Amino acid sequence: MFHDGEEAARMDGDRQAVYERERPRLLAVAFRILGSDADAQDAVQEAWLRYARADPAEIRNVPAWLTTVVTRLCLDSLRRTREYPREEPARAAAGDGPEEVALLASELTDAFAVVLDELTPPQRVALVLHDAFGIPFDEIAHVLDTTPGSAKKLASRARGRVRRPAEPPGADPGEARRVVGAFLRAAREGDLDGLVRLLDPAVTRTADPQALPPGAAQRVGGARAVIAETRALRATAGRARPATIDGRPGIAVRSGRDLEAALVFRIAAGRIVHYDVIADPRRLALLRIED
């Protein structure tokens, strides 16, 4: 039997283990809602402090509880620091079928500039939680303190505001595949000159925390910073293959039959302007991949 002090230490250890397991997913959620590494870190740290103070007997589902706390902290942060348009009348946006939802989910990260300006905080939360992480609308409704029907309408309105073509008008899918294939070869071989030719000078890279070493930024910008990041790809190059991911040019990294990570690219004028490294299991499960 544990003494009081031993029992408290065991419970603290259990909480720490749970938090460390859930932290990468929480950072991925917070980053995609807030668009900022620092703000995401702050939200997840505050959630940990609240979890450490909470009564475990009152928490039925720890991952869901932590997701709710982090998301509400993100909502509070958005409402404090930014001006947003007023809510529109409830209406469904055209084209909310599974294919359209999947396509938009792959656009969420490089659409941050649009999202920040054009979505209200509830719209942004509903869109990110459902389309990027597959969280059901009844859970999202609990987070937003609304009904599942209203949460669904919020996500629908958000899609209507940020939906855009996967590639610029007139983009050649064959050219995009060529660029991605060349990127993978250059990364495998450590060909820095080749990478410079393929990357737009203002290229950005975003990534789930599961794909990064501890403390690494989820968002980096500029060709030099992004080229430095490609060193990690060399370690997995043997398992990486070009693929079409939700209709976008990409790279799939597999371990046997299991999908380990996916890189989704945005190409313009023959150069890579953005790519997102997806490694969160919930996001990976939503991808449609054609090798």
Salt bridges, closest charged atoms under 4 A:
GLU7 OE2 - ARG10 NH2 2.74
ASP14 OD2 - ARG10 NH1 2.93
GLU22 OE2 - ARG21 NE 3.52
GLU22 OE1 - ARG25 NH2 2.66
GLU46 OE2 - ARG50 NE 3.04
GLU87 OE1 - ARG157 NH1 3.08
GLU88 OE1 - ARG91 NH2 3.30
GLU88 OE2 - ARG161 NH2 2.89
ASP96 OD1 - ARG159 NH1 3.29
ASP96 OD1 - ARG163 NH2 3.30
GLU107 OE1 - ARG164 NE 3.36
GLU107 OE2 - ARG248 NH1 3.02
GLU107 OE2 - ARG266 NH1 3.66
ASP110 OD2 - ARG164 NH2 3.93
ASP110 OD2 - ARG266 NE 3.99
ASP131 OD1 - HIS130 ND1 2.77
ASP131 OD2 - ARG159 NE 2.70
GLU167 OE2 - ARG248 NE 3.30
GLU175 OE2 - ARG178 NH2 2.94
ASP208 OD1 - ARG32 NH1 3.03
ASP208 OD1 - ARG283 NH1 3.03
GLU229 OE1 - ARG205 NH2 2.91
ASP246 OD1 - ARG288 NH1 3.69
GLU260 OE2 - ARG239 NH2 2.64
ASP276 OD1 - ARG32 NH2 3.03
ASP276 OD2 - ARG283 NH2 2.99
GLU290 OE2 - ARG288 NE 3.96
ASP291 OD2 - ARG254 NH2 3.54
